[in-house]
Amino acid sequence: MGPTELFDGICLQQIVEREKKDGVQTLGSAAVLLGYMVQACRALGYMHERGAVHRDIKPGNIFVTRDGTVNLAEFSVSHLRERFDAATGVVVGTPAYMSPEQIRGEKADGRSDIWSIGCTIYEVLTYTKPFVGDNIAATMFAILSSDPKSLRELRPDLSPELDDLVRRTLRKGRDERYRNMGELLTDFEPLVQRMKLTTGTP
């Protein structure tokens, strides 16, 4: 049984691909997508408080059910794999969304998921990954050594505050990011609420 059967919905990757194909890229659609991301952050915060780290957050692992509820795929698998990898040294995660510390083979914590959340927010708003390369090694090198274009360079209609928030999630040093999901949500939720009010989005 696959993730779509488990959650009876579609993943953010499918939603973004559909919007990209249809040419739908408005502040209203952004507010909806960010509302889903807020739910994902809440779920991650709940799990982090209980000692679990996802380690593979990406649009393809965030599912939206028909009633608008967000579920995270592969959470239990990722948590179990962390124990396995500690003994084997195998790095787990999807390269384009992996934090610098994951690439270096260091132990992941909640701030690694915060990095991946930043990558996901960036992609669902711009249809572009923040770090890209011609191959896996080049992508990893970009994550370790380069900074992505700002959100507003690609989407001038987005607020400077949202741009700053994403920049903070994508800081190379984990100590320079948000300390936890609660701290991130303190900034993130009001931004999304204002976008919804401005655009008349439920």
ABEGO torsion letter per residue (X at the ends): XBAAAAAGBBBAAAAAAAAAAAGBBBAAAAAAAAAAAAAAAAAAAAAAAAGBBAGABBAAABBBBAAGBBBBBGAAAAAAAAAAAAAAGBBBEBAAABBAAAAAGBBBBAAAAAAAAAAAAAAAAAGBBABBBABAAAAAAAAAABBBBBAAAABAABBAAAAAAAAAAABABAAABBABAAAAAAAAAAAAAAAAAAAGBX
